[in-house]
Amino acid sequence: DVVSDNLDMEKVLKKGSSGAEVSELQRILKKQYNAYLGTSGINADGIDGDFGTKTETALKDVKGVIEISLKNI
């Protein structure tokens, strides 16, 4: 599912980040960790490309960190 050709796997993602890398992080959090990200986004599943409080909380719950790069998830 990962479209890694277009993603910066090294980019540090944290609250306030946005873009395709954040969307991929959100997909991973939902798919692999069953994280709740709210109801924003085109499919109302929380995958909206904006790293906000719900994404931060989910990342902290599953990985114990508040910032991460895709290569480390």
C-alpha positions in Angstrom: 0.0 0.0 0.0 2.9 2.3 0.6 3.7 4.7 -2.2 7.2 5.2 -1.0 8.5 6.5 -4.3 6.9 9.8 -3.6 7.4 10.0 0.1 10.3 11.4 2.1 10.9 8.5 4.5 13.4 10.6 6.5 11.1 13.6 7.1 10.4 14.1 10.8 6.7 14.2 11.3 5.2 15.9 14.4 2.3 18.0 15.4 1.8 20.8 12.8 3.3 18.7 9.9 1.1 18.1 6.9 1.2 16.3 3.5 1.5 12.9 1.9 3.9 11.6 4.6 1.4 12.5 7.3 -1.4 10.7 5.4 0.8 7.6 5.1 1.6 7.8 8.9 -2.1 8.0 9.6 -2.9 5.0 7.3 -0.2 3.0 9.1 -1.5 4.0 12.5 -5.0 2.9 11.5 -4.2 -0.2 9.6 -1.4 -1.7 11.8 -2.4 -0.3 15.2 -6.1 0.2 14.9 -5.6 3.8 16.1 -8.5 6.2 16.4 -7.8 9.4 14.5 -11.2 11.1 14.5 -13.6 11.6 11.6 -11.9 14.2 9.5 -10.7 13.5 6.0 -12.3 12.5 2.7 -13.5 9.2 4.1 -14.3 10.5 7.6 -11.6 8.1 9.0 -9.2 10.6 10.4 -6.7 10.3 7.5 -6.5 14.0 6.4 -2.8 14.7 6.0 -2.7 17.1 8.9 -0.8 16.0 12.0 -3.0 17.2 14.9 -3.8 16.2 18.4 -5.5 12.9 17.5 -2.5 11.8 15.4 -0.1 12.8 18.1 -2.1 10.9 20.8 -2.3 7.8 18.6 1.4 7.9 17.8 2.3 8.3 21.5 -0.1 5.5 22.4 1.3 3.0 19.9 5.0 4.0 19.7 5.6 6.0 22.8 6.9 9.1 20.9 5.4 12.3 19.6 7.4 12.6 16.5 8.7 10.0 14.0 9.8 9.5 10.4 8.1 6.9 8.2 11.3 4.8 8.2 10.9 4.3 11.9 7.3 3.5 12.2 
